Amino acid sequence: MTRGKRTLLLLVAAALLPSLAWASGASEVFTRTSLALILMITLADACGFLFERLGLPELVGEISAGILLGNLALLGIDFNFTALLRDSEFMTYSSELALVLLLFLVGVDSDMKELLKVGRNAATVAFAGVALPVLLGLGTATALGISGGIQGWFVGAMLAATSVGITAKLLEAQGKLKSPSGEVILGAAVIDDVLGILLLAVLASVAASGEFQWSALVIIVAKALLFFGGALFIGQRLMPQMVHMVALTKHASIWTGFAFCLALGFAELAALAGLAPLIGAFVAGLLLDDVYFRVGATLQKHTLEELIRPISDILISIFFVGVGAQVQLEVLADSAILLTIVALTLVAIGSKTIAGYMVKGRGFDRLGIGFGMVPRGEVGLVFAAFAFSHGIFMPKTYTALIMVVLLTTIIGPALLKPRLSRF
């Protein structure tokens, strides 16, 4: 059965199941939560498939599915899906767990050995690709009236993100992954992730304290750096022994549970250290990047990312749909919001494009490198979702920023593709 037929079958099932569930007399909480899951997963799969066929990233389709579910009232359907998400403890926890797994996978994708070997060009592009969006985003947010101090900083931090996965897929499909310009993009994007997560650690701690003081900021930065450094130092020495012990089993499933628990364990350690749990999950992923292991006498050629994927795919789809469901389409009728979206999108594209021109030497497509850094993707969504869930972004600001993430995720690859011939 093709994926298209399977998706159509799931959509039909999703339409029929509500009446069957109510007829069975199932408990109200179980029914509401189950129906929400069926709708979210099925629609996310269908929209993801449709958007992929259109040549767009799958996550754009999943967020669009959430936007549709969250704005059913505009279609005349009296069903408050957003309220259902907020009222359900299971949905709230699922979204938080998805964030932990998402940052864990970002860490797994970030090769520390390659990061340490990254060239000067990639490092220069990365630092410029963080500094410029943060400063320009903060200034633009202030000019647009997005005030409140921490709000502006979160806007800037969100614009500093770069999606490694989206650009990497395009480069791989075109055979440009190992080209000089391609390696600069990937190296810079990985550094962007690390700097972005450090920035999130600082901003999250400032948001928790409710006030900004330079002395407190220094302590927060020192704490974040110590946590990163200490966890990596200790983990790299303990991890080989832990991997060896787990490898004594003959069952591959043990590795899924090991990775899952490691992400949760480090998330809890970060929380105990006064940092956002997401930071711990990211560090746990860094410790396990490119780990190969034995199951019995056979060397398995699967990374931990592939083994944890069945769980993460479902939870992250729920997260993306939940992110989209919080978007309020009616605010797009406000000219001020449209101006915010346009202005921040231009800043998001322009700041990364300028960063590409920081490259020195010959044989590089500087404009293409800048375009390759444009997509914000999942990392930008993490910042927006975190700020919204902690009351830093109001619904209008949140809606505008999600639209900026979507636009950069679509526009970035579209701008990059014609430049690949110069790589």
Buried (B, 14 or more C-beta within 10 A) or exposed (E): EEEEEEBBEBBEEBEEBBEEBEEEEBEEEEBBBBBBBBBBBBBBBBBBBBBBEEEBBBBBBBBBBBBBBBBBBEEEEEEEBBEBBEEBEBBBEBBBBBBBBBBBBBBBBBBBEBBEEBBEBBBBBBBBBBBBBBBBBBEBBBEBEBEBEBBBBBBBBBBBBBBBBBBBBBBEEBEBBEBBBBBBBBBBBBBBBBBBBBBBBBBBBBBEEEEEEEEEBEEBBEBBEEBBEEBBEEBEEEBEEBBEEBBEBEEBEBBBBBBBEBBBEBBBBBBEBBBBBBBBBBBBBBBBBEBEBBBEEEEBEEBBBEBBBEBBBBBBBBBBBBBBBBBBBEBBEEEEBBEBBBBBBEBBBBBBBBBBBBBEEEEBBBBBBBBBBBBBBBBBBBBBBBBBBBEBBBEBBBBBBBBBBBBBBBBBBEBBBEBBEEB
